[in-house]
Amino acid sequence: MVTGPYDGRPAEQRLPEENACYDFLDSLPVAYRRVDHDPAFTIADCHQVEKALGAPIAKNLFLCTRQRDRFFLLVMPGDKVFKTKYLSGQLQCSRLSFAPAEDLQRLLGVQPGSASLLGLLFDRDRQVELVIDRALLAGAAIGLHPCRNTSTLAIAGPDLFGRVIPALGREPKLVALPEDPQ
């Protein structure tokens, strides 16, 4: 079930990591729309949320090198297919794989299915590199979770790239992933 959209944060208190996301956005200040929903684990789940939100939800992939000495948060359009070979070369690193859930929890403070660039709030040692597919730069608004996959926020692209990411203290690596990798 999807409820909303609502403007801004919920009136009731949420879990600490979600509240931290709202506090951060409100401190900038950045406007955002929010919908609440059942846990969204798949892109199919996200399509229902996108309709209510009025914005596409970005796919957030938490990746690492084989040696687990470099970690990446890849933010890309939700409908794109991901193939590691197209990213590894652009990042000049060994072949990438999905990072273990324990590293996701340790570095970004979230569970699988809840990763988003707002999780970088919890990466105090800056161990996670932010990687963004250039295709997202053209979007009017982008949907992302506030560190919980039971809510999704729509943030205007200029606010996300011009205010949120700089306030996180990050300089994203921009990549160009193919639309239909073979």
C-alpha positions as a printed Julia matrix, in Angstrom:
182×3 Matrix{Float64}:
  0.0    0.0     0.0
  1.23   3.49   -0.9
  0.11   6.67    0.89
  0.89  10.23   -0.09
  2.43  12.21   -1.52
  3.14  14.5     1.4
  5.32  17.59    1.53
  8.25  17.21    3.91
  8.91  14.96    6.87
  6.33  12.85    8.66
  4.69  14.28   11.78
  5.46  11.16   13.8
  8.95  10.12   14.83
 10.65   7.45   12.72
 13.74   5.36   13.26
 16.88   7.39   14.05
 18.56   6.92   10.66
 15.42   8.08    8.83
 15.0   11.06   11.16
 18.66  11.96   10.52
 17.9   12.16    6.79
 14.96  14.51    7.38
 17.03  16.63    9.78
 19.82  16.88    7.21
 17.49  17.87    4.33
 15.58  20.34    6.49
 18.85  21.96    7.62
 19.88  22.83    4.03
 16.84  23.58    3.49
 15.76  21.38    0.57
 12.13  20.81   -0.39
 11.01  17.22   -0.94
  7.86  15.19   -1.47
  7.42  11.92    0.4
  5.35   8.78    0.0
  5.1    5.99    2.55
  4.67   2.41    1.42
  5.18  -1.24    2.14
  8.85  -2.3     1.88
 10.06  -1.83   -1.68
 12.7   -4.43   -2.49
 12.36  -4.68   -6.25
 12.1   -2.31   -9.18
  8.55  -3.63   -9.73
  7.67  -2.48   -6.19
  9.27   0.85   -6.95
  7.17   1.43  -10.08
  4.02   1.63   -7.92
  5.77   4.11   -5.64
  6.98   6.16   -8.63
  3.4    6.68   -9.79
  2.37   8.14   -6.44
  5.59  10.12   -6.04
  5.61  11.57   -9.55
  9.34  10.95   -9.96
 11.53   8.03  -11.03
 13.33   6.16   -8.26
 17.06   5.79   -8.66
 18.66   2.37   -8.37
 21.33   2.34   -5.65
 23.91  -0.43   -5.8
 26.49  -0.96   -3.08
 29.58  -2.43   -4.71
 33.12  -3.36   -3.82
 36.3   -4.65   -5.37
 37.14  -8.32   -4.97
 39.61  -7.46   -2.19
 36.94  -5.33   -0.42
 39.45  -2.48   -0.22
 37.27  -0.03   -2.17
 33.53   0.5    -1.78
 31.19   2.32   -4.15
 27.62   3.52   -4.05
 26.39   3.56   -7.64
 23.3    5.68   -8.26
 21.7    5.06  -11.65
 18.3    5.13  -13.36
 16.09   2.41  -11.95
 15.22   0.94  -15.33
 18.81   0.48  -16.52
 20.42  -2.96  -16.47
 23.72  -3.02  -14.6
 26.76  -4.9   -15.86
 29.99  -4.56  -13.91
 32.31  -4.53  -16.93
 30.95  -1.15  -18.06
 31.66   0.4   -14.68
 34.97  -1.18  -13.65
 36.85   0.34  -16.57
 35.48   3.82  -15.9
 36.5    3.57  -12.25
 39.87   2.03  -13.14
 39.49  -0.81  -10.69
 39.24  -4.55  -10.69
 35.92  -6.18  -11.49
 33.23  -5.15   -9.05
 30.71  -7.23   -7.17
 27.88  -6.55   -4.77
 29.27  -5.77   -1.33
 28.17  -7.94    1.6
 25.24  -6.78    3.72
 27.47  -6.44    6.77
 29.6   -3.85    4.93
 26.47  -1.98    3.88
 25.35  -1.85    7.51
 28.82  -0.97    8.82
 29.55   1.8     6.31
 26.14   3.31    5.48
 24.07   2.19    8.46
 21.34   0.6     6.34
 19.96  -2.81    5.44
 19.79  -4.19    1.88
 17.0   -2.51   -0.06
 17.41   0.78    1.82
 20.65   2.1     0.34
 20.65   5.63   -1.04
 23.06   8.49   -1.22
 21.55   9.81    2.02
 23.29   6.87    3.71
 26.55   8.72    3.1
 25.58  10.74    6.18
 26.75   7.75    8.2
 30.01   7.15    6.31
 32.02   9.38    8.61
 35.39   7.98    7.49
 34.56   8.55    3.81
 35.2    4.94    2.81
 32.43   4.84    0.2
 32.94   6.5    -3.17
 29.84   8.03   -4.74
 29.35   7.14   -8.41
 26.5    8.63  -10.44
 25.34   7.69  -13.92
 25.27  10.88  -16.01
 21.76   9.99  -17.22
 20.41  11.1   -13.82
 21.69  14.64  -14.32
 18.88  15.31  -16.82
 16.07  14.39  -14.41
 13.72  17.04  -13.04
 13.41  15.09   -9.77
 14.87  11.86   -8.43
 13.34   9.44   -5.95
 15.41   7.96   -3.14
 14.88   6.29    0.22
 15.59   8.14    3.48
 17.66   5.14    4.65
 14.48   3.03    4.99
 12.72   1.28    2.14
  9.27   2.09    3.52
  9.41   5.75    2.45
 10.64   7.41   -0.72
 11.47  11.06   -1.27
 11.44  13.06   -4.5
 14.12  15.74   -4.58
 14.56  18.17   -7.47
 17.64  17.33   -9.53
 19.24  20.79   -9.12
 18.79  20.55   -5.33
 20.16  17.02   -5.2
 23.26  17.74   -7.29
 23.75  21.37   -6.29
 23.0   21.27   -2.57
 22.53  17.79   -1.09
 25.6   16.05   -2.48
 27.94  18.99   -1.75
 26.52  19.21    1.8
 27.44  15.53    2.21
 30.99  16.58    1.4
 31.14  14.39   -1.69
 32.5   14.89   -5.17
 30.74  12.19   -7.21
 32.47  10.33   -9.99
 30.25  10.65  -13.06
 30.04   7.65  -15.36
 28.16   6.81  -18.54
 26.49   3.42  -18.38
 24.97   2.04  -21.59
 21.19   1.98  -22.0
 21.05  -1.62  -23.21
 24.28  -3.49  -22.42
 24.74  -6.7   -24.39
